[in-house]
Amino acid sequence: MATNISMRFFVTGRVQGVWFRASTQEKAEALGVTGWVRNLPDGRVEVLATGDFDKVANLHAWLEKGPELAIVEEVLVEEAPFQKFDRFSIE
């Protein structure tokens, strides 16, 4: 039986204006992860991902690199209370 979790990621670097949110949505949908991604006023990107532990871990690994034009400096990770979403959206 799969264990579903929710994790929050804060991605720092050149991560706005480089298709980060759209690419994250595409990757999450391909993995079967739900949740959302949004830009923060301080230049970071925040991701809330829900799904099977392994799928969320795969998204985390992808966030460490991001899309081609991004320069990811750091990804902070924290557990989040489990939340259920119908899809992965851009906020």
Helices and strands as residue ranges (DSSP letters): E 4-14, H 20-31, E 34-39, E 45-52, H 53-63, E 71-80, E 88-90
